[in-house]
Amino acid sequence: MYGLVGRMTAVAGQRDALVAILLDGTDGMPGCHSYVVALDPGDPDTIWITEVWDGPESHRASLALPSVQAAIARARPLIRGMEQVAETTPVGGHGLVDVSA
Amino acid sequence: MYGLVGRMTAVAGQRDALVAILLDGTDGMPGCHSYVVALDPGDPDTIWITEVWDGPESHRASLALPSVQAAIARARPLIRGMEQVAETTPVGGHGLVDVSA
C-alpha cells in the first residue's frame, strides 16, 4: 500500500469551500483504501489530508480522473499552499476499504 | 470527530515487532473510525499512525481497555520515541468505519 500525509493551506476564509470540494470530488476513486479530510483546530486555514492507496500508480491515475480534474480546477483558486508531510507504506489497521473487487 | 497523526520511533531493529503489536492490540476499539499503521520508507525505525475517533473521550477511553493496556505493556520496551505531529478535526472522507451502531 501507499500512503500520504499532507497539509494544505486555504486562501484566507476559503477553507470550508475547499473542504467541500475535496469531499465531493474524491469519492469512489479506484484503488483508494482511505481518504480522510480534517481541519486543523489551531489554524483556520489549514487542512490535513491522509490517504491510503493500493499503490503509487493508483494515486497518480486518480489525478487524471474527470471527477478529480474537475475538483482540482474548482479547488485551485482556493489553495494557498500544499506540503507533503509524509509518504508512507501502510501495513494494516482499521478503516481500510477493500478495493480488491 | 477527533484525529491524530503520530510518528513513533522503534528501538533499532524492532519496528516489525512493534508494528505487529500495534495491529494486534488495536482492533475493535469503541468509537474508532480509522486506525492506520504505516512504515516510513525512508527511515527503518519510523512508524506513522493516523487515527480517527468519534471524539477525544473515545480515544482517551481506549487507553484503558484491557487489550490496549496489554499492547502498551508489550510495546513499551520496543518504543524509542513518540511525536504527535497533528491533532485534527476530521470532517469526512472515505474509509471511516461507522461506529454509531
N, CA and C atoms of all chains as a GROMACS GRO file, in nm:
protein
  606
    1MET      N    1   0.085  -0.119   0.000
    1MET     CA    2   0.000   0.000   0.000
    1MET      C    3   0.089   0.125   0.000
    2TYR      N    4   0.027   0.236  -0.033
    2TYR     CA    5   0.098   0.363  -0.047
    2TYR      C    6   0.019   0.470   0.029
    3GLY      N    7   0.084   0.543   0.116
    3GLY     CA    8   0.014   0.641   0.197
    3GLY      C    9   0.071   0.780   0.185
    4LEU      N   10  -0.014   0.877   0.207
    4LEU     CA   11   0.029   1.016   0.206
    4LEU      C   12  -0.031   1.089   0.325
    5VAL      N   13   0.050   1.175   0.386
    5VAL     CA   14   0.000   1.269   0.487
    5VAL      C   15   0.033   1.407   0.433
    6GLY      N   16  -0.069   1.487   0.408
    6GLY     CA   17  -0.046   1.619   0.350
    6GLY      C   18  -0.114   1.728   0.428
    7ARG      N   19  -0.052   1.848   0.421
    7ARG     CA   20  -0.109   1.965   0.488
    7ARG      C   21  -0.136   2.070   0.380
    8MET      N   22  -0.260   2.109   0.365
    8MET     CA   23  -0.299   2.207   0.264
    8MET      C   24  -0.339   2.336   0.334
    9THR      N   25  -0.301   2.447   0.274
    9THR     CA   26  -0.340   2.577   0.330
    9THR      C   27  -0.434   2.645   0.233
   10ALA      N   28  -0.551   2.683   0.285
   10ALA     CA   29  -0.650   2.751   0.202
   10ALA      C   30  -0.623   2.901   0.199
   11VAL      N   31  -0.668   2.966   0.094
   11VAL     CA   32  -0.675   3.111   0.091
   11VAL      C   33  -0.764   3.153   0.210
   12ALA      N   34  -0.727   3.263   0.277
   12ALA     CA   35  -0.799   3.304   0.398
   12ALA      C   36  -0.950   3.308   0.375
   13GLY      N   37  -1.023   3.244   0.464
   13GLY     CA   38  -1.169   3.247   0.456
   13GLY      C   39  -1.229   3.143   0.363
   14GLN      N   40  -1.146   3.065   0.295
   14GLN     CA   41  -1.197   2.972   0.194
   14GLN      C   42  -1.184   2.825   0.235
   15ARG      N   43  -1.147   2.799   0.361
   15ARG     CA   44  -1.125   2.659   0.400
   15ARG      C   45  -1.250   2.573   0.384
   16ASP      N   46  -1.364   2.622   0.430
   16ASP     CA   47  -1.486   2.540   0.422
   16ASP      C   48  -1.522   2.509   0.277
   17ALA      N   49  -1.508   2.607   0.189
   17ALA     CA   50  -1.539   2.585   0.048
   17ALA      C   51  -1.442   2.482  -0.012
   18LEU      N   52  -1.317   2.491   0.027
   18LEU     CA   53  -1.216   2.398  -0.023
   18LEU      C   54  -1.243   2.256   0.028
   19VAL      N   55  -1.278   2.244   0.154
   19VAL     CA   56  -1.308   2.112   0.213
   19VAL      C   57  -1.427   2.049   0.140
   20ALA      N   58  -1.528   2.129   0.109
   20ALA     CA   59  -1.646   2.075   0.040
   20ALA      C   60  -1.608   2.018  -0.097
   21ILE      N   61  -1.518   2.086  -0.166
   21ILE     CA   62  -1.472   2.036  -0.297
   21ILE      C   63  -1.392   1.907  -0.279
   22LEU      N   64  -1.306   1.904  -0.178
   22LEU     CA   65  -1.225   1.784  -0.154
   22LEU      C   66  -1.313   1.664  -0.123
   23LEU      N   67  -1.418   1.685  -0.045
   23LEU     CA   68  -1.505   1.573  -0.006
   23LEU      C   69  -1.592   1.528  -0.123
   24ASP      N   70  -1.627   1.621  -0.208
   24ASP     CA   71  -1.718   1.592  -0.318
   24ASP      C   72  -1.645   1.526  -0.434
   25GLY      N   73  -1.526   1.574  -0.463
   25GLY     CA   74  -1.459   1.532  -0.586
   25GLY      C   75  -1.376   1.407  -0.574
   26THR      N   76  -1.368   1.352  -0.452
   26THR     CA   77  -1.271   1.246  -0.430
   26THR      C   78  -1.339   1.119  -0.382
   27ASP      N   79  -1.464   1.104  -0.417
   27ASP     CA   80  -1.541   0.987  -0.378
   27ASP      C   81  -1.522   0.875  -0.481
   28GLY      N   82  -1.512   0.753  -0.434
   28GLY     CA   83  -1.509   0.639  -0.526
   28GLY      C   84  -1.391   0.634  -0.621
   29MET      N   85  -1.273   0.672  -0.570
   29MET     CA   86  -1.155   0.668  -0.657
   29MET      C   87  -1.098   0.525  -0.657
   30PRO      N   88  -1.076   0.467  -0.776
   30PRO     CA   89  -1.026   0.329  -0.782
   30PRO      C   90  -0.892   0.314  -0.709
   31GLY      N   91  -0.881   0.207  -0.630
   31GLY     CA   92  -0.756   0.180  -0.559
   31GLY      C   93  -0.739   0.259  -0.431
   32CYS      N   94  -0.841   0.335  -0.393
   32CYS     CA   95  -0.830   0.419  -0.273
   32CYS      C   96  -0.889   0.348  -0.151
   33HIS      N   97  -0.803   0.312  -0.057
   33HIS     CA   98  -0.846   0.243   0.065
   33HIS      C   99  -0.899   0.342   0.170
   34SER      N  100  -0.848   0.463   0.167
   34SER     CA  101  -0.886   0.560   0.270
   34SER      C  102  -0.848   0.699   0.222
   35TYR      N  103  -0.934   0.796   0.252
   35TYR     CA  104  -0.907   0.936   0.215
   35TYR      C  105  -0.981   1.021   0.317
   36VAL      N  106  -0.910   1.076   0.412
   36VAL     CA  107  -0.974   1.148   0.522
   36VAL      C  108  -0.933   1.295   0.518
   37VAL      N  109  -1.032   1.381   0.522
   37VAL     CA  110  -1.012   1.525   0.521
   37VAL      C  111  -1.039   1.578   0.662
   38ALA      N  112  -0.946   1.656   0.716
   38ALA     CA  113  -0.959   1.705   0.854
   38ALA      C  114  -0.919   1.851   0.863
   39LEU      N  115  -0.983   1.921   0.954
   39LEU     CA  116  -0.947   2.060   0.983
   39LEU      C  117  -0.837   2.062   1.089
   40ASP      N  118  -0.755   2.166   1.084
   40ASP     CA  119  -0.659   2.189   1.192
   40ASP      C  120  -0.725   2.283   1.291
   41PRO      N  121  -0.753   2.236   1.414
   41PRO     CA  122  -0.827   2.322   1.508
   41PRO      C  123  -0.746   2.443   1.552
   42GLY      N  124  -0.614   2.441   1.529
   42GLY     CA  125  -0.530   2.552   1.573
   42GLY      C  126  -0.501   2.655   1.465
   43ASP      N  127  -0.543   2.630   1.342
   43ASP     CA  128  -0.515   2.725   1.234
   43ASP      C  129  -0.634   2.727   1.139
   44PRO      N  130  -0.700   2.841   1.124
   44PRO     CA  131  -0.826   2.847   1.050
   44PRO      C  132  -0.813   2.822   0.900
   45ASP      N  133  -0.689   2.818   0.849
   45ASP     CA  134  -0.671   2.798   0.705
   45ASP      C  135  -0.616   2.660   0.670
   46THR      N  136  -0.584   2.579   0.770
   46THR     CA  137  -0.512   2.454   0.744
   46THR      C  138  -0.603   2.333   0.740
   47ILE      N  139  -0.576   2.245   0.642
   47ILE     CA  140  -0.648   2.119   0.621
   47ILE      C  141  -0.545   2.006   0.621
   48TRP      N  142  -0.576   1.896   0.688
   48TRP     CA  143  -0.491   1.776   0.683
   48TRP      C  144  -0.561   1.672   0.597
   49ILE      N  145  -0.487   1.610   0.508
   49ILE     CA  146  -0.542   1.505   0.423
   49ILE      C  147  -0.455   1.381   0.439
   50THR      N  148  -0.518   1.271   0.481
   50THR     CA  149  -0.443   1.145   0.494
   50THR      C  150  -0.505   1.044   0.398
   51GLU      N  151  -0.419   0.980   0.320
   51GLU     CA  152  -0.465   0.893   0.211
   51GLU      C  153  -0.396   0.758   0.218
   52VAL      N  154  -0.470   0.653   0.182
   52VAL     CA  155  -0.412   0.520   0.164
   52VAL      C  156  -0.459   0.465   0.029
   53TRP      N  157  -0.362   0.426  -0.054
   53TRP     CA  158  -0.388   0.373  -0.188
   53TRP      C  159  -0.328   0.234  -0.200
   54ASP      N  160  -0.375   0.156  -0.299
   54ASP     CA  161  -0.313   0.025  -0.313
   54ASP      C  162  -0.170   0.037  -0.367
   55GLY      N  163  -0.139   0.147  -0.432
   55GLY     CA  164  -0.002   0.171  -0.476
   55GLY      C  165   0.009   0.312  -0.531
   56PRO      N  166   0.133   0.359  -0.556
   56PRO     CA  167   0.150   0.495  -0.609
   56PRO      C  168   0.086   0.513  -0.746
   57GLU      N  169   0.073   0.402  -0.822
   57GLU     CA  170   0.014   0.413  -0.956
   57GLU      C  171  -0.132   0.455  -0.945
   58SER      N  172  -0.207   0.396  -0.851
   58SER     CA  173  -0.348   0.432  -0.834
   58SER      C  174  -0.361   0.578  -0.794
   59HIS      N  175  -0.271   0.623  -0.706
   59HIS     CA  176  -0.276   0.763  -0.667
   59HIS      C  177  -0.252   0.853  -0.788
   60ARG      N  178  -0.150   0.821  -0.864
   60ARG     CA  179  -0.119   0.901  -0.984
   60ARG      C  180  -0.236   0.899  -1.082
   61ALA      N  181  -0.292   0.780  -1.104
   61ALA     CA  182  -0.402   0.767  -1.200
   61ALA      C  183  -0.524   0.846  -1.156
   62SER      N  184  -0.545   0.857  -1.025
   62SER     CA  185  -0.663   0.929  -0.975
   62SER      C  186  -0.660   1.075  -1.020
   63LEU      N  187  -0.541   1.130  -1.034
   63LEU     CA  188  -0.529   1.272  -1.070
   63LEU      C  189  -0.579   1.298  -1.212
   64ALA      N  190  -0.593   1.192  -1.292
   64ALA     CA  191  -0.641   1.207  -1.430
   64ALA      C  192  -0.791   1.179  -1.443
   65LEU      N  193  -0.855   1.134  -1.332
   65LEU     CA  194  -0.999   1.106  -1.340
   65LEU      C  195  -1.076   1.236  -1.368
   66PRO      N  196  -1.177   1.232  -1.455
   66PRO     CA  197  -1.254   1.354  -1.484
   66PRO      C  198  -1.308   1.421  -1.357
   67SER      N  199  -1.359   1.339  -1.262
   67SER     CA  200  -1.415   1.398  -1.139
   67SER      C  201  -1.306   1.470  -1.058
   68VAL      N  202  -1.186   1.411  -1.056
   68VAL     CA  203  -1.076   1.472  -0.980
   68VAL      C  204  -1.022   1.594  -1.054
   69GLN      N  205  -1.012   1.585  -1.187
   69GLN     CA  206  -0.969   1.701  -1.266
   69GLN      C  207  -1.064   1.819  -1.243
   70ALA      N  208  -1.194   1.790  -1.240
   70ALA     CA  209  -1.293   1.897  -1.219
   70ALA      C  210  -1.277   1.956  -1.079
   71ALA      N  211  -1.252   1.868  -0.981
   71ALA     CA  212  -1.233   1.916  -0.844
   71ALA      C  213  -1.108   2.002  -0.834
   72ILE      N  214  -1.000   1.960  -0.899
   72ILE     CA  215  -0.875   2.037  -0.894
   72ILE      C  216  -0.897   2.176  -0.955
   73ALA      N  217  -0.971   2.180  -1.066
   73ALA     CA  218  -0.995   2.310  -1.132
   73ALA      C  219  -1.074   2.404  -1.040
   74ARG      N  220  -1.172   2.347  -0.968
   74ARG     CA  221  -1.252   2.431  -0.878
   74ARG      C  222  -1.173   2.469  -0.753
   75ALA      N  223  -1.086   2.378  -0.709
   75ALA     CA  224  -1.014   2.400  -0.583
   75ALA      C  225  -0.896   2.495  -0.599
   76ARG      N  226  -0.833   2.494  -0.715
   76ARG     CA  227  -0.705   2.565  -0.733
   76ARG      C  228  -0.707   2.709  -0.683
   77PRO      N  229  -0.811   2.789  -0.719
   77PRO     CA  230  -0.809   2.930  -0.673
   77PRO      C  231  -0.823   2.945  -0.522
   78LEU      N  232  -0.862   2.835  -0.453
   78LEU     CA  233  -0.883   2.844  -0.308
   78LEU      C  234  -0.762   2.793  -0.228
   79ILE      N  235  -0.661   2.742  -0.300
   79ILE     CA  236  -0.545   2.681  -0.234
   79ILE      C  237  -0.428   2.780  -0.229
   80ARG      N  238  -0.376   2.802  -0.107
   80ARG     CA  239  -0.258   2.890  -0.096
   80ARG      C  240  -0.130   2.807  -0.097
   81GLY      N  241  -0.136   2.685  -0.042
   81GLY     CA  242  -0.014   2.603  -0.039
   81GLY      C  243  -0.045   2.459  -0.007
   82MET      N  244   0.053   2.373  -0.032
   82MET     CA  245   0.036   2.230  -0.010
   82MET      C  246   0.172   2.172   0.026
   83GLU      N  247   0.176   2.100   0.137
   83GLU     CA  248   0.302   2.042   0.181
   83GLU      C  249   0.282   1.892   0.204
   84GLN      N  250   0.370   1.812   0.147
   84GLN     CA  251   0.365   1.668   0.172
   84GLN      C  252   0.444   1.639   0.299
   85VAL      N  253   0.373   1.606   0.405
   85VAL     CA  254   0.436   1.584   0.535
   85VAL      C  255   0.503   1.446   0.539
   86ALA      N  256   0.440   1.346   0.480
   86ALA     CA  257   0.498   1.212   0.478
   86ALA      C  258   0.443   1.130   0.363
   87GLU      N  259   0.531   1.046   0.313
   87GLU     CA  260   0.495   0.944   0.214
   87GLU      C  261   0.520   0.813   0.290
   88THR      N  262   0.420   0.724   0.298
   88THR     CA  263   0.434   0.608   0.385
   88THR      C  264   0.400   0.477   0.314
   89THR      N  265   0.424   0.369   0.384
   89THR     CA  266   0.388   0.236   0.339
   89THR      C  267   0.294   0.175   0.443
   90PRO      N  268   0.162   0.198   0.428
   90PRO     CA  269   0.067   0.143   0.526
   90PRO      C  270   0.073  -0.010   0.524
   91VAL      N  271   0.062  -0.068   0.644
   91VAL     CA  272   0.070  -0.214   0.654
   91VAL      C  273  -0.057  -0.275   0.711
   92GLY      N  274  -0.149  -0.193   0.758
   92GLY     CA  275  -0.273  -0.250   0.807
   92GLY      C  276  -0.341  -0.155   0.902
   93GLY      N  277  -0.446  -0.208   0.963
   93GLY     CA  278  -0.521  -0.126   1.058
   93GLY      C  279  -0.670  -0.143   1.037
   94HIS      N  280  -0.737  -0.037   1.068
   94HIS     CA  281  -0.883  -0.037   1.079
   94HIS      C  282  -0.932   0.076   0.988
   95GLY      N  283  -1.038   0.051   0.907
   95GLY     CA  284  -1.091   0.158   0.823
   95GLY      C  285  -1.031   0.161   0.684
   96LEU      N  286  -0.968   0.052   0.642
   96LEU     CA  287  -0.914   0.047   0.505
   96LEU      C  288  -1.016  -0.024   0.418
   97VAL      N  289  -1.074   0.049   0.327
   97VAL     CA  290  -1.180  -0.005   0.241
   97VAL      C  291  -1.120  -0.108   0.147
   98ASP      N  292  -1.190  -0.221   0.131
   98ASP     CA  293  -1.146  -0.326   0.040
   98ASP      C  294  -1.161  -0.277  -0.104
   99VAL      N  295  -1.051  -0.274  -0.177
   99VAL     CA  296  -1.057  -0.228  -0.317
   99VAL      C  297  -1.024  -0.342  -0.413
  100SER      N  298  -1.028  -0.465  -0.362
  100SER     CA  299  -0.991  -0.579  -0.446
  100SER      C  300  -1.100  -0.615  -0.546
  101ALA      N  301  -1.224  -0.573  -0.515
  101ALA     CA  302  -1.337  -0.613  -0.601
  101ALA      C  303  -1.332  -0.542  -0.736
  102MET      N  304  -1.561   1.476   1.502
  102MET     CA  305  -1.461   1.369   1.510
  102MET      C  306  -1.328   1.425   1.560
  103TYR      N  307  -1.242   1.336   1.599
  103TYR     CA  308  -1.113   1.373   1.657
  103TYR      C  309  -1.005   1.290   1.590
  104GLY      N  310  -0.902   1.356   1.538
  104GLY     CA  311  -0.799   1.284   1.465
  104GLY      C  312  -0.660   1.307   1.521
  105LEU      N  313  -0.575   1.211   1.498
  105LEU     CA  314  -0.436   1.221   1.540
  105LEU      C  315  -0.346   1.172   1.428
  106VAL      N  316  -0.235   1.243   1.410
  106VAL     CA  317  -0.128   1.198   1.321
  106VAL      C  318  -0.004   1.188   1.410
  107GLY      N  319   0.050   1.068   1.424
  107GLY     CA  320   0.165   1.049   1.513
  107GLY      C  321   0.279   0.978   1.445
  108ARG      N  322   0.398   1.010   1.491
  108ARG     CA  323   0.519   0.945   1.439
  108ARG      C  324   0.586   0.874   1.557
  109MET      N  325   0.600   0.743   1.548
  109MET     CA  326   0.661   0.663   1.653
  109MET      C  327   0.796   0.612   1.605
  110THR      N  328   0.893   0.612   1.694
  110THR     CA  329   1.025   0.559   1.659
  110THR      C  330   1.050   0.434   1.740
  111ALA      N  331   1.082   0.325   1.669
  111ALA     CA  332   1.110   0.198   1.736
  111ALA      C  333   1.257   0.191   1.777
  112VAL      N  334   1.284   0.112   1.879
  112VAL     CA  335   1.422   0.074   1.911
  112VAL      C  336   1.477   0.005   1.786
  113ALA      N  337   1.604   0.031   1.754
  113ALA     CA  338   1.663  -0.021   1.629
  113ALA      C  339   1.636  -0.171   1.613
  114GLY      N  340   1.587  -0.207   1.496
  114GLY     CA  341   1.563  -0.348   1.466
  114GLY      C  342   1.431  -0.403   1.516
  115GLN      N  343   1.354  -0.321   1.587
  115GLN     CA  344   1.230  -0.371   1.650
  115GLN      C  345   1.103  -0.319   1.584
  116ARG      N  346   1.117  -0.252   1.469
  116ARG     CA  347   0.997  -0.192   1.409
  116ARG      C  348   0.892  -0.296   1.373
  117ASP      N  349   0.932  -0.405   1.311
  117ASP     CA  350   0.832  -0.505   1.269
  117ASP      C  351   0.759  -0.563   1.390
  118ALA      N  352   0.833  -0.590   1.496
  118ALA     CA  353   0.771  -0.645   1.617
  118ALA      C  354   0.673  -0.544   1.677
  119LEU      N  355   0.712  -0.417   1.675
  119LEU     CA  356   0.626  -0.312   1.730
  119LEU      C  357   0.499  -0.296   1.644
  120VAL      N  358   0.515  -0.300   1.513
  120VAL     CA  359   0.400  -0.289   1.422
  120VAL      C  360   0.301  -0.403   1.447
  121ALA      N  361   0.354  -0.523   1.466
  121ALA     CA  362   0.266  -0.638   1.490
  121ALA      C  363   0.183  -0.618   1.616
  122ILE      N  364   0.244  -0.563   1.719
  122ILE     CA  365   0.170  -0.537   1.844
  122ILE      C  366   0.063  -0.430   1.821
  123LEU      N  367   0.100  -0.325   1.746
  123LEU     CA  368   0.005  -0.216   1.720
  123LEU      C  369  -0.116  -0.267   1.643
  124LEU      N  370  -0.092  -0.355   1.546
  124LEU     CA  371  -0.202  -0.405   1.463
  124LEU      C  372  -0.289  -0.503   1.540
  125ASP      N  373  -0.227  -0.575   1.631
  125ASP     CA  374  -0.297  -0.678   1.706
  125ASP      C  375  -0.379  -0.621   1.821
  126GLY      N  376  -0.322  -0.521   1.888
  126GLY     CA  377  -0.383  -0.474   2.013
  126GLY      C  378  -0.486  -0.365   1.994
  127THR      N  379  -0.506  -0.320   1.870
  127THR     CA  380  -0.587  -0.201   1.849
  127THR      C  381  -0.707  -0.228   1.760
  128ASP      N  382  -0.748  -0.351   1.759
  128ASP     CA  383  -0.862  -0.392   1.678
  128ASP      C  384  -0.991  -0.371   1.758
  129GLY      N  385  -1.095  -0.325   1.689
  129GLY     CA  386  -1.227  -0.317   1.752
  129GLY      C  387  -1.236  -0.224   1.871
  130MET      N  388  -1.170  -0.110   1.863
  130MET     CA  389  -1.178  -0.014   1.973
  130MET      C  390  -1.305   0.070   1.958
  131PRO      N  391  -1.387   0.078   2.064
  131PRO     CA  392  -1.512   0.155   2.054
  131PRO      C  393  -1.486   0.302   2.016
  132GLY      N  394  -1.568   0.350   1.922
  132GLY     CA  395  -1.557   0.490   1.882
  132GLY      C  396  -1.445   0.517   1.782
  133CYS      N  397  -1.377   0.411   1.735
  133CYS     CA  398  -1.265   0.430   1.643
  133CYS      C  399  -1.312   0.415   1.498
  134HIS      N  400  -1.307   0.524   1.423
  134HIS     CA  401  -1.349   0.523   1.282
  134HIS      C  402  -1.236   0.474   1.191
  135SER      N  403  -1.113   0.496   1.232
  135SER     CA  404  -0.999   0.461   1.146
  135SER      C  405  -0.873   0.457   1.231
  136TYR      N  406  -0.787   0.359   1.202
  136TYR     CA  407  -0.659   0.348   1.273
  136TYR      C  408  -0.563   0.279   1.177
  137VAL      N  409  -0.475   0.357   1.116
  137VAL     CA  410  -0.388   0.303   1.011
  137VAL      C  411  -0.242   0.310   1.057
  138VAL      N  412  -0.174   0.196   1.046
  138VAL     CA  413  -0.034   0.185   1.084
  138VAL      C  414   0.049   0.177   0.955
  139ALA      N  415   0.151   0.262   0.943
  139ALA     CA  416   0.230   0.268   0.820
  139ALA      C  417   0.379   0.277   0.853
  140LEU      N  418   0.459   0.220   0.766
  140LEU     CA  419   0.604   0.230   0.777
  140LEU      C  420   0.652   0.357   0.706
  141ASP      N  421   0.762   0.413   0.754
  141ASP     CA  422   0.827   0.522   0.682
  141ASP      C  423   0.932   0.459   0.590
  142PRO      N  424   0.914   0.469   0.457
  142PRO     CA  425   1.008   0.400   0.368
  142PRO      C  426   1.149   0.461   0.374
  143GLY      N  427   1.162   0.581   0.429
  143GLY     CA  428   1.291   0.647   0.433
  143GLY      C  429   1.367   0.630   0.563
  144ASP      N  430   1.304   0.570   0.663
  144ASP     CA  431   1.371   0.552   0.792
  144ASP      C  432   1.331   0.418   0.851
  145PRO      N  433   1.425   0.327   0.873
  145PRO     CA  434   1.390   0.190   0.912
  145PRO      C  435   1.330   0.176   1.052
  146ASP      N  436   1.334   0.285   1.131
  146ASP     CA  437   1.281   0.276   1.267
  146ASP      C  438   1.148   0.350   1.284
  147THR      N  439   1.103   0.420   1.181
  147THR     CA  440   0.989   0.510   1.198
  147THR      C  441   0.856   0.448   1.153
  148ILE      N  442   0.752   0.472   1.232
  148ILE     CA  443   0.615   0.426   1.207
  148ILE      C  444   0.524   0.549   1.211
  149TRP      N  445   0.432   0.556   1.116
  149TRP     CA  446   0.329   0.662   1.118
  149TRP      C  447   0.197   0.599   1.159
  150ILE      N  448   0.127   0.665   1.248
  150ILE     CA  449  -0.005   0.618   1.292
  150ILE      C  450  -0.104   0.731   1.272
  151THR      N  451  -0.210   0.704   1.193
  151THR     CA  452  -0.315   0.805   1.172
  151THR      C  453  -0.446   0.747   1.227
  152GLU      N  454  -0.512   0.826   1.309
  152GLU     CA  455  -0.630   0.779   1.382
  152GLU      C  456  -0.746   0.875   1.365
  153VAL      N  457  -0.868   0.818   1.357
  153VAL     CA  458  -0.990   0.900   1.361
  153VAL      C  459  -1.084   0.837   1.464
  154TRP      N  460  -1.127   0.919   1.559
  154TRP     CA  461  -1.217   0.878   1.667
  154TRP      C  462  -1.342   0.964   1.664
  155ASP      N  463  -1.449   0.915   1.727
  155ASP     CA  464  -1.570   1.000   1.729
  155ASP      C  465  -1.550   1.122   1.820
  156GLY      N  466  -1.456   1.114   1.913
  156GLY     CA  467  -1.424   1.229   1.996
  156GLY      C  468  -1.302   1.198   2.081
  157PRO      N  469  -1.244   1.300   2.145
  157PRO     CA  470  -1.125   1.277   2.229
  157PRO      C  471  -1.153   1.182   2.345
  158GLU      N  472  -1.281   1.178   2.390
  158GLU     CA  473  -1.314   1.090   2.503
  158GLU      C  474  -1.294   0.943   2.464
  159SER      N  475  -1.337   0.906   2.342
  159SER     CA  476  -1.322   0.768   2.298
  159SER      C  477  -1.174   0.732   2.289
  160HIS      N  478  -1.095   0.827   2.239
  160HIS     CA  479  -0.951   0.800   2.230
  160HIS      C  480  -0.892   0.777   2.370
  161ARG      N  481  -0.927   0.867   2.461
  161ARG     CA  482  -0.876   0.854   2.599
  161ARG      C  483  -0.922   0.722   2.660
  162ALA      N  484  -1.050   0.689   2.641
  162ALA     CA  485  -1.106   0.567   2.700
  162ALA      C  486  -1.038   0.442   2.644
  163SER      N  487  -0.996   0.449   2.516
  163SER     CA  488  -0.933   0.331   2.455
  163SER      C  489  -0.805   0.293   2.529
  164LEU      N  490  -0.738   0.393   2.585
  164LEU     CA  491  -0.611   0.365   2.652
  164LEU      C  492  -0.630   0.282   2.779
  165ALA      N  493  -0.753   0.276   2.826
  165ALA     CA  494  -0.781   0.196   2.946
  165ALA      C  495  -0.835   0.057   2.914
  166LEU      N  496  -0.861   0.028   2.786
  166LEU     CA  497  -0.912  -0.105   2.750
  166LEU      C  498  -0.807  -0.211   2.784
  167PRO      N  499  -0.852  -0.325   2.838
  167PRO     CA  500  -0.754  -0.431   2.873
  167PRO      C  501  -0.667  -0.470   2.754
  168SER      N  502  -0.726  -0.480   2.633
  168SER     CA  503  -0.647  -0.520   2.516
  168SER      C  504  -0.541  -0.415   2.483
  169VAL      N  505  -0.576  -0.288   2.499
  169VAL     CA  506  -0.482  -0.181   2.468
  169VAL      C  507  -0.375  -0.172   2.578
  170GLN      N  508  -0.419  -0.187   2.703
  170GLN     CA  509  -0.322  -0.189   2.814
  170GLN      C  510  -0.219  -0.300   2.794
  171ALA      N  511  -0.266  -0.417   2.751
  171ALA     CA  512  -0.174  -0.529   2.729
  171ALA      C  513  -0.080  -0.497   2.614
  172ALA      N  514  -0.133  -0.434   2.509
  172ALA     CA  515  -0.048  -0.398   2.394
  172ALA      C  516   0.056  -0.295   2.436
  173ILE      N  517   0.015  -0.197   2.516
  173ILE     CA  518   0.109  -0.094   2.561
  173ILE      C  519   0.223  -0.157   2.642
  174ALA      N  520   0.188  -0.250   2.728
  174ALA     CA  521   0.290  -0.316   2.812
  174ALA      C  522   0.391  -0.392   2.726
  175ARG      N  523   0.340  -0.460   2.621
  175ARG     CA  524   0.430  -0.535   2.532
  175ARG      C  525   0.511  -0.441   2.443
  176ALA      N  526   0.450  -0.328   2.404
  176ALA     CA  527   0.514  -0.238   2.308
  176ALA      C  528   0.620  -0.150   2.374
  177ARG      N  529   0.599  -0.113   2.500
  177ARG     CA  530   0.681  -0.010   2.564
  177ARG      C  531   0.832  -0.033   2.547
  178PRO      N  532   0.883  -0.157   2.572
  178PRO     CA  533   1.028  -0.176   2.559
  178PRO      C  534   1.080  -0.161   2.415
  179LEU      N  535   0.988  -0.160   2.318
  179LEU     CA  536   1.029  -0.151   2.177
  179LEU      C  537   1.021  -0.008   2.122
  180ILE      N  538   0.970   0.085   2.205
  180ILE     CA  539   0.949   0.224   2.159
  180ILE      C  540   1.062   0.314   2.206
  181ARG      N  541   1.123   0.385   2.109
  181ARG     CA  542   1.228   0.481   2.146
  181ARG      C  543   1.168   0.621   2.162
  182GLY      N  544   1.065   0.653   2.083
  182GLY     CA  545   1.007   0.787   2.094
  182GLY      C  546   0.873   0.795   2.026
  183MET      N  547   0.800   0.901   2.058
  183MET     CA  548   0.666   0.920   2.002
  183MET      C  549   0.643   1.069   1.991
  184GLU      N  550   0.604   1.113   1.872
  184GLU     CA  551   0.580   1.255   1.850
  184GLU      C  552   0.440   1.274   1.792
  185GLN      N  553   0.362   1.363   1.852
  185GLN     CA  554   0.230   1.395   1.796
  185GLN      C  555   0.248   1.503   1.689
  186VAL      N  556   0.232   1.464   1.563
  186VAL     CA  557   0.254   1.557   1.453
  186VAL      C  558   0.135   1.651   1.437
  187ALA      N  559   0.014   1.599   1.456
  187ALA     CA  560  -0.104   1.684   1.445
  187ALA      C  561  -0.220   1.625   1.523
  188GLU      N  562  -0.301   1.715   1.575
  188GLU     CA  563  -0.429   1.683   1.636
  188GLU      C  564  -0.530   1.751   1.544
  189THR      N  565  -0.628   1.676   1.492
  189THR     CA  566  -0.714   1.733   1.389
  189THR      C  567  -0.863   1.713   1.419
  190THR      N  568  -0.946   1.776   1.336
  190THR     CA  569  -1.091   1.759   1.342
  190THR      C  570  -1.137   1.705   1.206
  191PRO      N  571  -1.138   1.570   1.192
  191PRO     CA  572  -1.181   1.514   1.064
  191PRO      C  573  -1.326   1.551   1.035
  192VAL      N  574  -1.353   1.579   0.908
  192VAL     CA  575  -1.488   1.620   0.870
  192VAL      C  576  -1.552   1.524   0.770
  193GLY      N  577  -1.476   1.428   0.719
  193GLY     CA  578  -1.536   1.333   0.626
  193GLY      C  579  -1.433   1.268   0.539
  194GLY      N  580  -1.483   1.193   0.444
  194GLY     CA  581  -1.393   1.125   0.352
  194GLY      C  582  -1.437   0.982   0.331
  195HIS      N  583  -1.339   0.900   0.306
  195HIS     CA  584  -1.359   0.764   0.258
  195HIS      C  585  -1.282   0.674   0.354
  196GLY      N  586  -1.346   0.563   0.398
  196GLY     CA  587  -1.274   0.471   0.486
  196GLY      C  588  -1.297   0.498   0.633
  197LEU      N  589  -1.403   0.573   0.665
  197LEU     CA  590  -1.433   0.596   0.806
  197LEU      C  591  -1.540   0.495   0.848
  198VAL      N  592  -1.502   0.403   0.934
  198VAL     CA  593  -1.592   0.297   0.977
  198VAL      C  594  -1.706   0.356   1.061
  199ASP      N  595  -1.826   0.310   1.033
  199ASP     CA  596  -1.944   0.356   1.108
  199ASP      C  597  -1.937   0.301   1.251
  200VAL      N  598  -1.936   0.389   1.349
  200VAL     CA  599  -1.931   0.343   1.488
  200VAL      C  600  -2.058   0.380   1.563
  201SER      N  601  -2.163   0.414   1.488
  201SER     CA  602  -2.286   0.457   1.553
  201SER      C  603  -2.365   0.339   1.610
  202ALA      N  604  -2.337   0.219   1.557
  202ALA     CA  605  -2.416   0.101   1.599
  202ALA      C  606  -2.382   0.062   1.742
   0.00000   0.00000   0.00000
